[in-house]
Every structure is written in C-alpha cells, then in structure tokens.
Amino acid sequence: DDLCVVFVVELDKGPFGLGMGLIDGLHTPLNAPGIYIRTLIPDGPAASDGRLKIGDRIWRAVDLIRLGGGRLRFLVAKSDLDVSEKI
C-alpha cells in the first residue's frame, strides 16, 4: 500500500534555525531521491512542534528553508519505520 500521510507544517525559526538536520535520500542506505529529516534538536522548533519525526520527507519549501525568513511553511510526508531506520 503506497498511501502516505501528508501535512503542512509552519515553524518559526529559533536562535539556531529550525532545529532539524536534513539529508538527501540518495546519500543514505535508502538510496532514493528526496530530502529527509535526519536529526531533530531537542527543544528546537521542529521537535517542539511534535509532528515531525526522523525519516519524514520534506516535499516542498526546501528552497525557502535555504533562503531564510522567520516563519517557514512546508509540506511533509510521514515515513514508515523502515524508511526512518535507513536515514
């Protein structure tokens, strides 16, 4: 079953950014294109939101993350445990 949960997240940048590390899925054992959440900094904006988990895929707004701004809105797809373990 290829059904996945997709949702919108809005985060305000903290003093150290969004509090998450991203990685290209091609550079992981997953070997699949896409940008995935690799790390979440405890108490950072991304972890404090409560919906984001390691392995979730960022679908939209990667360029916006690079460009900056105080509040960022992006589309996220939940990943299953198998994907999370490969990130």
Secondary structure, 3 states (H helix, E strand, C coil): CCCCCEEEEEEECECCECCEEEEEHHHCCCCCCCEEEEEECCCCHHHHHCCCCCCCEECCCHHHHHHCCCEEEEEEECCCHHHHHHC
